[in-house]
Amino acid sequence: MTDDGLRWVRVVEALDAVDPWSLLSPLQDDGARLMAWASPQQDISFVAIGALLEHRPVGPNRFAESTEWWGPIARAMRSQNLAGDAVTNSTPACLAGFAFQADTDRSDDWEPWGDAALCVPEVLVWTESGTTQAVYTIDTALAPLAPQLKTLQAQLRGWLTRAAPLDLTPNTPRPIAQPDCDSEWQQWRDRVESAQRQMADGRLQKVVLARAQSFAPAEAHTFDPLATAIALRDRQTNSTTFLIRRKDGRAFLGSSPEVLVRLHDKHIETVALAGTRRRGSGPNDHELGASLLDSNKDRLEQNLVATAITDALRPITDKLEVSPSPEVVRHPDVQHLRTAIQGRLTQHATIFDLVQQLHPTPAVGGLPRESALEWLGDNEHLDRGWYAGPVGWLTERGDGEFVVAIRSVLMQPESASAFAGCGLVSTSDPADEWEESRVKLQTVRRGLATGLNR
């Protein structure tokens, strides 16, 4: 314990400019547990390594339990520079990921991930606007600070020495996709029509139906989560790319275009994202975007999402601002309607409270929320696991960011499953929604990378 009674100390060290993701190759070789994050639009990226502390809440109270676990730790934490002077530190102190829903009956693939996981990393390498720093988190109740710091610095120096330039385009054999069969399309069509019957009865306004596609690596290869994440990061420059790698080698990664919530000094930012078109070439691309703006079905879907988000935020915010009309945001494979929403937090609430209030948005669940989740439980027949769940981080002060884990893939050495969902409303056409899911799956499919068996 330090003299001021604070237990956990975060020591900040300036580094020469380095891409934190260049550490991923030696970290993957060493089998390290890690989380990587890249937000090109904010010019932020980081790699977080190891776990000083971990908590795995379960059940329907997992968000409140996260607040209860993290609060005392944050209050007993401070940041300092190498000289021991207190500093303000706005880098991630805690990493967190949540499944789409709490579930006592997980599939074999998702069972190790559980309902949620929170982690305080031992080492963080953070870059923002060209400035790089390392942050070492130390438990002073275990041993004196100085020797622990020296050990962590030596570990990081070793990884920096082995840091490798990133290959922008992995040159590996194309993974083998499990082909869609007629029965899957028929089941999809039946589910769309089932949802629309409930919409006609007034029990549903919207529901998001998801599906998964499985892939196998080429012969003599295994899936490479690092190369896949790099391919996604370098292609999806309007999205936030994340990679979570467990010590057992399992990985969950993706490039999400959807911010669930961003909190800084009580200022809240989020987006309503709904409505999709594929990308085209030349003038056709703008025609597709214009058709998205002109589509009654897509504008209805977008309006439902935006209204639900503002209704959820209004009781705890003031100065709530909503874009007067949605804009078209373009990604390499798809384009969406997006409405920016921001406000100021008026009540005492943590970022976990905000996540609980907003998740699942109608963009990944439906409306009314409980009716949509009940319909999905009865009809979707898919363990989403962490797909479409909140993934993100927070600082010791409680600021932070969570994205919705869409355009994502669950990866093991010998298998990968990509996920995509489509928002259904009363006017949805089953064939159009099926095609939309195929286009969305391309985001991950085009980045899947493998390496030779070792």
N, C-alpha and C positions, 0 to 999 in steps of 0.2 A: 504494500500500500504506500502511495506517495505521501509526502508531508502534508499536502492539502486534503488528504482523505479520499482522493479520487483514485480509483483502482485501475481503469484502463487508460493507457496513454497512447496517443497516435503521434508518432514522430514523423515530421515532414522533412524531406530532403529534396533539394532541387537536383534535377538530372539534365545532362545534355539532351538536346532534342532527339527523340527516338519514337518510332511508332510502337505503342505498346503491343500491338498485334504481332510484331516481329518476335516476341517472346513465346508465341504459341507453339512454335515447332519444338524447341527444347522442352517446354512444359508438357507437350503431348508425348514426347519421347520418354519423359520421366514418369508418366502416368499421374501427373498432378491433377488435383481437383481445382477447377477454375470456372470463372465466368468472364466472358469478353463482351464488350458493348461498343458499338460505333454508331454515332449520330452525325452523319456528314453535314446536315443542315445546321446543327448547332456547333459544328467543329469540335466535337467531344468524342474521345474514345478512351477506353480503359481496359485493363486486364486485372482481375482480382484473383489471388492465389491462396489456397489453403483455407482452413477453418479454425479460427481461435475459439469461437463459440458457435453452437448450432442449436436450433429449436425446430421441431417438426409438429406444429399444431394440427389437430385433426377435428373433423366434425363441423357442424354448422356455425360454431362460435370461433372459427379459426382466425378471423380478422381481429376480433376483440382480444383473443388470446395473444395475438402477435403484439398488439399495443401493450398488454400487460407484461409481456416478456421484455420487450425492447425498452420501455420507459425507464426502469431502474438502471439498466445498463447505460443508456444515453446520459442520464443524470450523473453517473459516476465515471464519465469519460471526458478527457480533455485532449487538445492538440498542442504540440510544441514543435519548435525547430530543433536542429541539432545542438544548439547552444542552451536549450532548455527554456527559451522564452515562449510564452503563450502566443499562439497564432490562431487566426480565424481559418477554418478549414471547411470548404464546401464540397469536398469529395465524398464518394460513397463510404459510409461507415458500416452499413448493413445491406446485404443483398437479400432479395425475397422473390419467391415464385409460388404461385397458387394454381391448383387444378381448377378447371372450369367449374366443377361442383365437388363438394365433399361426397365421398362414396366409399362404402364399406366393402364393395365388391369390385375391385379393380381387375382389369385384364392382366395377364402375366407380364406383358410388356410395360405396363404403367405401374404395376404394384410397387416396384422399388422407389418410385417418385412420391407416392403418398398424396395427401391432400394439400400439403404446403411444406415449404422449407425456408427457414431464415438462417443467415450465416454472417458472421463477422469475419472478414478475411484477414489473414496475417499480413499479406503484402499486397499493395495496390500500386499499379503504375498508371498514371492519369495524364492525359494530354488534353489541353484546351487552348485553342487559338495559338498553337505552336509552342506553348510552354508545357514542359514535362516535369512531373514530380513523382517521387516515390513516397508512399505512406506506409509505415510499419506500425501495426497495432499490437500492443504488448500488455499482458496481464501482470501487473507489478506485485500481485499477491503470490505469484508462483516463484519468482526469483527477482533479483535486482534488475533494473531496467538495462543498464549498460551491457552486460554480457548477452542478454536476449537480443538487444538491438544489433550487436556485432554479428551474431549468428545470422539474423535475417538479412543484414546488409551483404554478408558473404554469399548467401544463397542467391540474392538478386544479382550480384556481380557475376556469379557463375552463369546465370541464365542470360545476362546481357552479353557476355563473351560469346555465347553460343547462338545469339539471336541471328535469325536468318531472314534475308530479304523475302518479301512475299511474292509468290508466283501469281500474277494477275489472272491467268487463264490456265487452270489445271488441265494438263494434257493426259487424260486417262480414258480408258474404254467406257463407253456409255453404259450406265447401269441398265438392267433388264427390268422393264415395267411389267407388272401383272396386268394383262389386258382387261379392259372393261368387257363384261359379257352381257348378253341380252337380259339375263335375269336381274342383273344389277340395275340396268336402265328401267326395267319393268317395276322393280321395287321402288325406285326413285319416283317414277311417275305415280305409282299408287300412293306414296306418302305425300306428295304434293297435293293430290286430289283429296286425300284425307284431311290435310290441314285446311284446304279451302272449304270443305264441308263445315268445319268448325267455325271458319270465318263467316260463312253464310248464316250460321246459327247465332253469331254474335259472341262466341266464346273466345275467339282469337281475332286480333287485328293483324298481327305479323308473327312469323316464326322463322328462325334461321335453321335450315336443314344442312347438316354437314356430312361429308363422307371422307373416306381415306383411300389412298392408293398405295399399294405395296411395291417395293423395288428390291431386287437382288443385285449384288455386285457381279461384274464379269468374272469369268473363270480365273482362278489364281489371284483374285483381288479381294480386298475388304474395303468397306466404306471408310472414308476419311473425313471426320467432322470438321477438322481445321480447314482443309482445302475447300470444303463445301461452304463454310462460313465466309471464307475470304472471297469466293466467287460471288456469293450473295451480296456481301458488303460492297464489292467493287461494281456490281451491276445495279443494285437497288439504291441509288444515291439519294432518293427522296424518302427513304425508310430508315428505321432503326434496326440494325442487325445485332442479334444477340446469340451467344453460344454458352450453354451450360454443360460442362463436362464433369461427370462423376468419376470417382477414383476407379470404379469398375469398368470404365471406358464407355459406358452408355452416355449418349448426348442428346440434348434437345436444343434446337436452334432454328432460327428463322429471320426473316426481314419483315418487320411489321410497319405498315403505313399508318397505324392507328394509335395515337396517344390516348391512353385512358385518363390519366391525370398528371399534370406537372404542377408542383407546389414550390413556390419560392417567396419567403417573407410574407406569407398569407395570400399571395397572389396565385390564383388558380387558372390553369389553362387546360382545355380539353378540346376534342373535336367530335363532331358527328360525321360518320363516314358510312355512306350507303349508296347503292346504285353503282352498277359496273358495266363497262363496255371493254371489249378488247382494243388493243392498239391497231392502227392501220398504217399505211404508208402514204406519204404525200398528203394531198388534199383530203383523202379518205379518212385520215386520222382526225382531222378537225370536224369532218362530217359526223363521225361517230361520237365525238365529244358534244357536238351540237344536239345530236339525237338524244343523248343522255339528259341534257338540260331540258329538252322539249318533251321528255317521256313522262306521262302522267303517272305511270306505275313507279318509276324511279323517284320522281319528285315526292310522291306519297310516302314511299319507303324512307326517304331522306327526312321528310318532315316529321314522321313518327319518331325517328331516332333523336332528332334535335329537340323535339318537344319533351321527350322523356328525360333527356339529360338535363335540360333546364329546369324541369319540374323537380328533379332529384336534388339539384344544387340550390334552388331558390330559398329553401328554409334556412340554409347555413351560409348564405353569401349575400353581399350587396354589390352594387355597381356591376350587375350582371349584364354583359354585353354579348350579343349574338349577331353574327354576320347577317345582313338583311336578306341575302340570297346565297345559295350554295355556289361554290366555284368548282370547276373541273380540275382535278389534280391528276397528273399523268405519271405513270410508272412504266418501266420497260415493256411489261406484258399487258397491263390493264390500265384503265382510267376510271376514277370514281368521282362522285359528288361529295364535297366536303364543306362543312360549316364550322367555322372557328367560334369557340365559346370561351369567355373568360369572366372572372369575377374576383371578389375579395372575400376571404373567409371571415365571417363575423363571430362565429362561436369557437370555443375551444374544441378543436377536432384534430386528430392526427391524420397523416396521410393514409394510414390503414382504415380509418373511419371513412375517408373519401372513397377509397377503393371499394369498401363494402357498400357504400351508398350508390356507387355508379355501376358496379359489376353484378351481373352481366348487362351491358347496354343492349338495347334492342338491335344493335348492329350484329351481335353474335348470339343473342338469346331470342327475344321476341317480346310481344305485348299482348295482353297484360303479362308481366314478368312471370308470375307463378303459374298461370295457365299455360304459357309457352313452355316453361321448364317441365311441367307435368306432361304436356304433349310429347316433348322430346324424349322424356324417360320412357314413354309407352311406345314410341314409333321410330326413333332414330336408330336404335340398336347399334350404338357405337360408343365405346369408352373414349371420350375425348381426352381424358387425362389432363395434361397442362395445355393442350391446344385450346386457344381462345380464352385462356386464363390470364390473370395479371402477372407480369414479370417486370421487375425493376429494382430500384435501390433507393436508399434514403441516407441523409447526412446525420451527423450527431445532433444537429439542431432540429431535425425532423423534416427538412425540405427533401425533395426528391422527385422521381419520375417513374411512372409505370406505363408500359405499353400493353396492348392486347396481343397476345401471342398467336396471331394469325400468320398465314404464309409460312408455316412452320413444318418441321419434320422431326420425328423421333428416330434416332439412329443407333444401331448396334453394328459391330463389325460385319455381320453377315446379313443384315436386313435393315430396311428403312421404310418408314411409313409417312407419307405426306398427307396433309389435311387441307380441306377447303370447305367453305360453307356458302350458302346462298340464301338471301332474304326472300321469303315468300309472302306475298300479299294476295288479295282476292283475285287480282287480274294476272297473276303470274302464269306463264306458259311452261309446263314441265320440260319441254325440249329446250327452250331457251335457258332455263335454270341449269339443266344438265350441261349444256355447252359452256355456260359461265363457270361452272365448277371445273371443267377441263382447262379453261384458260387460266384460272387462278392456280391450279396445280402446276402450271408451267413455270411459275416463279421459282418454286423449289426444284422441280425436275431439271431445269436447265442449269442449276448450280451443283447438282449431285456429283460428287467426286470420289474416286477410289484410289487406293494405293496397292502396290504388290504385297502379297502375304509375306510376312517376315519369318 
